[in-house]
Amino acid sequence: MTCGKHIGRSERTATSFLRSDESGFALIDLIAATVIFLVIASPLLAVTTAAMSANKLSRQRTRAEQIADGQMDKVRALDYGSVGLPNGNPSGTLPASTTINEPDLQATMTIQASYVNDPVPNSYVTYADYKKVTVTITSTSGKVLARDVTYVAPPGHGTYGPVSQAVIKVQVMDMGSNTVIPGATVSLATGPDAPRSDTTDGSGTVIFPDLTPNPTSGSQQYYDVTASASGYTALSDDLPPSTTAHVQLATSQQFSTILRLYKAATLNVTINSASGGLYTGAATVTVASSRKAQSFSVTGGTLQVTSLNGEPLVPNLTYTVSANTAAGNFAPVVSKVVPDNYPTVLTSAVTVVMSSSAYTLKTLTITVKNSGGTAVSGARVDVTGGPVPILLTATTNSSGVATFNVPSGTNYTATATSGTLTGSWTGSVTAATSQTVTVH
């Protein structure tokens, strides 16, 4: 009996070990099967996902093409004069952008309209023979889903526009680098077909064709054109009512013009004392170019100049800088072409040194008159030369008078400018002096 019980325990132990080994093999088999399933299923899942994505994209494109086709039907149903964008070139009633928000399609529809220049050989060029309309539908992810193009001919002219209309052709230039500016915005105002707006092409050009000629009187007797671009300033010489931007168009007239923009410069001025270091007292700094001049009150020895008389600093001009005090201390003129490296470096710096001793001051009064003897107010007067040499500038008052306090000395020049008229005086100022400058 004792031996039998012992054998029974051994059998149970062996059976227990056997069952434990079988359970272990079952877990390994399960893990292996899972790994194999994942290896096989992953490509299938990728294929399935790609197929679903492609199917969704196909549905979106189909719906987008349906919407684009529907929009083209609306374009063809419009009167010719309505085919364009509000304030566009051509002008019309088509929306520039429309949001599409459907269960299976979230996108944006944009419309572009332009004139097509396609004249009959040897015919009069109107630049507006017919119109091109492009409808583009783009998903929220930026994918182009549909694009349709149609052409619309003007009524009563076959496929070619009327020759009685006028044309304005504008090229936009960077005056600092003498290069064209693509993508600049050109706007047309005040005329019968204004407002219109367009962007320059790769040659920096915009053409406004099919314009109604101006009447000879009234608020619409001129077209005004302006240009703008990010980071640029329009040259004041090319703003209306300048003749480069302000025109009265006659029947069939073609007007071409160039509008100049520039990236404004900055001039940093430092005033040092004769002994070295900043001159921290009160001083007047005069900065001038061939275009503008202005005097600034400075305390602390530094000045940053970004504009002269309201005009942002025009690049690649020579700027002259001088400084003086009420007591008669003067800093000699320093000249600098500004900026240092247009358009990559738009700043320049100059340093002027104040004299250690004061000069004896004398009054110089300049009266500016025109060739008819009438006093000219608002004229610019620059005084240069003398023992330092100096630069002072002022604007004539209503009586045509500008007054300066200058060091007693010789070889002074007073130059007066009024628009395109100029005149000058040269002489000595060793006592209170009054002179008349006639501008021609």
C-alpha positions in Angstrom: 0.0 0.0 0.0 2.8 2.3 0.8 4.5 1.7 -2.5 1.3 2.2 -4.4 0.7 5.6 -2.8 4.2 6.7 -3.7 3.7 5.7 -7.4 0.4 7.6 -7.5 2.1 10.8 -6.4 4.7 10.5 -9.1 2.1 10.0 -11.8 0.2 13.1 -10.6 3.4 15.1 -10.6 4.3 14.0 -14.2 0.7 14.8 -15.3 1.0 18.2 -13.8 4.3 18.9 -15.6 2.8 17.7 -18.8 -0.2 20.0 -18.5 2.0 23.0 -17.7 4.1 22.3 -20.8 1.0 22.1 -23.0 -0.2 25.4 -21.6 3.1 27.1 -22.4 3.1 25.8 -26.0 -0.4 27.2 -26.5 0.6 30.8 -25.4 3.6 30.7 -27.8 1.4 29.5 -30.6 -1.1 32.4 -29.9 1.6 35.0 -30.0 3.1 33.6 -33.2 -0.3 33.5 -34.9 -0.9 37.1 -33.9 2.4 38.3 -35.3 1.8 36.4 -38.5 -1.7 38.0 -38.8 -0.3 41.5 -38.3 2.4 40.9 -40.9 -0.2 39.8 -43.4 -2.9 42.3 -42.4 -0.7 45.5 -42.4 -0.3 45.6 -46.2 -3.9 44.8 -46.6 -4.9 47.6 -44.2 -2.7 50.0 -46.1 -4.2 49.0 -49.4 -7.7 49.3 -48.0 -7.0 52.7 -46.5 -5.5 53.9 -49.8 -8.4 52.6 -51.7 -10.9 54.4 -49.4 -8.8 57.6 -49.7 -8.7 57.3 -53.5 -12.4 56.7 -53.6 -13.1 59.7 -51.4 -10.8 61.9 -53.6 -12.6 60.6 -56.7 -16.0 61.5 -55.3 -14.7 65.0 -54.4 -13.3 65.6 -57.8 -16.5 64.5 -59.5 -18.5 66.8 -57.3 -16.0 69.6 -57.8 -16.2 69.2 -61.6 -20.0 69.4 -61.4 -19.8 72.6 -59.4 -17.2 74.1 -61.8 -19.3 73.1 -64.8 -22.3 74.7 -63.2 -20.4 77.9 -62.6 -19.3 78.0 -66.2 -22.9 77.8 -67.3 -23.6 80.9 -65.1 -20.7 82.7 -66.7 -21.9 82.0 -70.2 -25.4 83.2 -69.3 -24.1 86.6 -68.1 -24.1 89.8 -70.2 -20.6 90.4 -71.6 -20.2 93.5 -69.4 -20.8 91.5 -66.3 -18.1 88.9 -67.0 -15.4 89.9 -64.6 -14.7 90.5 -60.9 -15.9 93.4 -58.8 -13.3 96.2 -59.4 -11.3 93.7 -61.4 -9.7 93.9 -64.8 -12.2 93.3 -66.5 -14.8 94.5 -64.0 -17.9 92.4 -63.5 -20.1 90.6 -61.0 -18.4 87.2 -60.6 -17.3 86.5 -57.1 -13.5 86.2 -56.7 -13.8 83.4 -54.0 -16.6 81.2 -52.7 -16.5 78.7 -49.9 -18.0 75.2 -50.6 -19.2 73.4 -47.5 -20.9 70.1 -48.3 -20.9 66.8 -46.4 -18.4 65.3 -48.7 -16.7 68.4 -50.0 -15.0 71.3 -48.1 -13.2 73.5 -50.6 -12.8 77.0 -52.1 -13.9 78.0 -55.5 -11.9 80.9 -57.0 -12.6 82.7 -60.3 -10.1 84.6 -62.4 -11.1 86.8 -65.3 -8.8 88.5 -67.8 -8.8 90.1 -71.2 -7.2 88.2 -74.1 -5.1 90.1 -76.6 -5.7 88.1 -79.8 -6.1 90.6 -82.7 -6.6 90.0 -86.3 -3.3 90.3 -88.1 -2.5 94.0 -89.1 -5.6 95.2 -87.2 -5.8 97.8 -84.5 -4.7 96.4 -81.1 -7.3 96.8 -78.4 -5.8 94.3 -75.9 -9.4 93.3 -75.2 -10.5 91.0 -78.0 -12.4 88.7 -75.7 -12.4 87.5 -72.1 -10.9 84.4 -70.4 -12.5 83.0 -67.3 -10.9 80.3 -65.1 -12.7 78.5 -62.3 -10.6 76.6 -59.8 -11.8 74.5 -56.9 -9.2 73.7 -54.2 -9.7 71.4 -51.2 -9.0 72.6 -47.7 -5.7 70.6 -47.9 -4.6 72.6 -50.9 -5.3 70.0 -53.6 -6.7 71.2 -56.9 -9.9 69.2 -57.5 -11.1 70.9 -60.7 -10.2 73.6 -63.1 -12.3 74.8 -66.0 -11.6 77.6 -68.6 -14.0 79.3 -70.9 -13.7 82.2 -73.4 -16.4 84.9 -73.8 -16.6 87.1 -77.0 -18.1 90.6 -76.9 -21.5 91.0 -78.6 -21.6 92.7 -82.0 -17.9 92.4 -82.7 -17.5 88.7 -83.6 -14.5 87.6 -81.5 -12.9 91.1 -81.4 -13.5 94.1 -79.2 -14.4 97.6 -80.2 -11.7 100.0 -81.4 -13.4 103.1 -79.9 -12.3 102.2 -76.4 -9.0 103.4 -74.8 -6.1 101.6 -73.1 -3.8 102.3 -70.2 -0.6 100.3 -70.0 1.3 100.5 -66.7 4.8 99.1 -65.9 5.9 99.1 -62.2 9.6 99.5 -61.5 11.8 99.3 -58.4 13.6 102.6 -58.8 16.4 101.5 -56.4 17.5 98.6 -58.5 15.9 99.6 -61.8 14.2 96.3 -62.1 10.5 95.4 -62.7 8.2 94.3 -59.9 6.0 91.3 -60.7 2.9 90.9 -58.4 2.5 94.6 -57.7 -1.1 95.9 -57.4 -2.1 98.5 -59.8 -5.3 100.4 -59.2 -7.3 102.6 -61.6 -9.5 105.3 -60.1 -11.8 108.3 -60.9 -12.5 107.6 -64.6 -15.8 106.3 -66.1 -14.8 102.6 -65.8 -13.1 103.0 -62.4 -12.4 101.4 -60.0 -10.4 98.6 -61.5 -7.4 96.7 -60.0 -5.0 94.1 -61.3 -1.5 92.6 -60.5 1.6 93.0 -62.6 2.8 90.0 -64.7 6.4 88.8 -64.9 7.4 91.9 -66.9 5.9 94.2 -64.2 3.1 95.2 -66.5 -0.7 95.6 -66.2 -2.9 96.5 -69.1 -6.3 98.1 -68.6 -8.1 97.8 -72.0 -11.6 98.5 -73.1 -11.8 101.8 -71.1 -14.5 104.3 -71.8 -12.8 107.6 -72.9 -13.0 110.4 -70.4 -15.4 113.3 -70.7 -13.9 116.7 -71.0 -15.3 118.0 -67.7 -16.7 116.7 -64.5 -15.5 114.3 -61.8 -14.6 111.6 -64.4 -12.6 113.6 -66.8 -9.3 111.9 -65.7 -8.2 108.3 -64.9 -5.7 108.1 -62.0 -3.4 105.1 -61.6 -1.4 104.1 -58.5 0.8 101.1 -57.7 1.7 99.3 -54.5 3.6 96.3 -53.3 4.4 94.9 -49.9 7.5 96.6 -48.4 7.5 99.3 -51.0 6.7 103.1 -51.0 5.4 104.9 -54.1 7.6 107.7 -55.4 5.7 110.9 -54.8 6.6 112.1 -58.3 4.5 109.3 -59.7 1.3 109.9 -57.7 -1.8 111.7 -59.1 -2.0 114.5 -60.2 1.4 113.9 -61.8 1.1 113.4 -65.5 2.6 109.9 -65.1 -0.4 108.8 -63.1 -3.2 111.2 -64.2 -4.5 111.1 -67.8 -7.5 112.2 -69.8 -8.1 109.5 -72.5 -9.5 110.2 -75.9 -11.2 107.7 -78.2 -8.9 104.9 -79.2 -6.0 106.4 -77.2 -3.3 104.1 -75.7 -1.5 105.6 -72.7 1.7 104.0 -71.4 3.4 105.0 -68.2 6.0 103.8 -65.7 5.2 104.0 -61.9 8.2 103.8 -59.6 8.3 102.1 -56.1 11.2 101.8 -53.7 12.1 100.3 -50.4 12.7 103.2 -48.0 16.1 103.7 -46.5 17.2 104.8 -43.0 20.0 107.1 -42.0 21.5 107.0 -38.5 23.3 110.2 -37.5 25.8 110.5 -34.6 27.0 113.8 -33.3 30.4 113.7 -31.6 32.1 116.5 -29.7 35.5 117.8 -30.8 37.1 116.0 -27.8 35.5 112.7 -28.7 32.4 111.0 -27.5 28.8 112.0 -28.0 27.8 115.6 -28.1 25.0 115.5 -25.5 23.9 119.1 -25.7 21.0 120.5 -27.7 21.7 120.8 -31.5 20.0 121.2 -34.8 20.8 118.5 -37.4 20.1 119.3 -41.0 19.7 116.5 -43.5 19.2 117.2 -47.2 19.1 115.4 -50.6 18.3 116.6 -54.1 14.7 115.9 -53.3 13.9 117.0 -49.8 15.6 118.7 -46.8 14.7 118.9 -43.1 16.1 120.2 -39.8 15.7 118.2 -36.6 16.2 119.2 -32.9 18.4 116.7 -31.2 19.6 116.2 -27.6 21.8 113.2 -26.7 23.9 113.0 -29.8 22.0 110.5 -32.0 19.3 110.8 -34.6 17.5 108.2 -36.8 16.1 109.7 -40.0 13.5 107.7 -41.9 11.8 110.5 -43.8 12.4 114.1 -44.9 9.3 116.4 -44.9 7.0 113.4 -44.9 8.7 111.5 -47.7 10.4 108.2 -46.7 14.1 108.3 -47.7 14.5 107.6 -51.3 17.4 105.1 -51.9 20.7 105.7 -53.8 20.7 109.4 -53.4 23.5 111.5 -51.8 22.4 112.8 -48.4 24.3 115.7 -46.8 24.3 116.1 -43.0 25.4 119.0 -40.8 24.8 120.1 -37.2 24.8 123.4 -35.3 23.9 125.0 -32.0 22.2 128.2 -31.1 25.5 129.4 -29.6 27.3 129.1 -33.0 29.0 125.7 -32.8 29.0 124.0 -36.2 29.8 120.5 -37.5 31.1 120.5 -41.1 29.0 118.8 -43.8 29.3 115.1 -44.3 27.9 113.4 -47.4 26.8 109.8 -47.8 25.0 107.7 -50.5 22.2 106.0 -48.7 21.6 103.1 -48.1 24.8 101.0 -47.9 23.6 98.1 -50.3 20.1 98.4 -51.7 17.9 96.4 -51.4 19.6 93.9 -49.0 21.0 96.6 -46.6 18.6 99.6 -46.3 20.5 101.5 -43.6 23.6 103.9 -43.5 25.4 105.7 -40.8 27.2 109.1 -40.7 29.1 110.9 -37.9 29.5 114.6 -37.7 31.9 116.4 -35.3 30.8 119.5 -33.5 33.4 122.4 -33.3 34.8 123.1 -29.9 34.5 126.9 -30.2 31.5 129.0 -31.3 31.6 131.1 -34.4 30.3 134.7 -34.6 26.9 134.6 -36.2 25.5 136.9 -38.8 22.0 137.1 -40.2 21.4 136.2 -43.8 17.9 136.9 -45.2 16.9 135.4 -48.5 13.8 136.6 -50.4 12.6 134.3 -53.2 10.7 135.8 -56.2 9.6 134.5 -59.5 10.5 136.1 -62.9 7.5 138.3 -62.6 8.8 139.8 -59.3 6.1 138.1 -57.1 7.3 136.6 -53.8 7.3 132.8 -53.8 6.1 131.1 -50.6 6.9 127.5 -49.7 10.2 127.6 -51.6 13.1 125.5 -50.3 16.2 127.5 -49.6 19.6 125.8 -48.9 22.6 127.7 -47.6 26.0 126.1 -48.0 29.6 127.2 -47.9 31.3 129.6 -45.5 34.2 128.9 -43.2 33.0 125.5 -41.8 31.4 124.6 -44.4 27.8 124.4 -43.3 24.4 123.3 -44.6 21.3 125.0 -43.4 17.8 124.7 -45.0 14.5 126.5 -44.6 11.2 127.1 -46.3 10.1 130.6 -47.3 7.1 132.2 -45.5 4.1 133.8 -47.0 6.3 136.8 -48.0 8.8 134.6 -49.7 11.4 135.1 -47.0 13.8 132.6 -45.3 16.2 133.8 -42.5 19.5 132.1 -41.4 22.1 132.7 -38.7 25.5 131.8 -40.3 29.1 132.1 -39.3 30.7 135.3 -40.5 32.6 134.4 -43.7 32.8 134.2 -47.5 31.9 131.9 -50.3 28.3 131.3 -49.3 25.7 130.0 -51.8 21.9 130.2 -51.3 19.9 128.0 -53.6 16.2 128.4 -53.9 13.9 125.7 -55.4 10.2 125.9 -56.1 8.9 123.0 -58.1 10.9 122.9 -61.3 12.1 126.5 -60.8 15.5 127.2 -59.3 17.7 130.2 -58.6 20.8 131.0 -56.5 23.0 133.7 -55.0 26.7 133.5 -54.1 28.5 136.0 -51.9 29.9 136.9 -48.4 28.1 137.3 -45.1 30.3 139.4 -42.8 27.5 141.5 -41.6 23.7 141.3 -41.6 22.9 140.6 -45.3 19.7 140.5 -47.3 19.5 139.1 -50.8 16.8 138.3 -53.4 16.9 135.1 -55.4 14.9 134.9 -58.6 13.7 131.4 -59.6 13.2 130.6 -63.3 
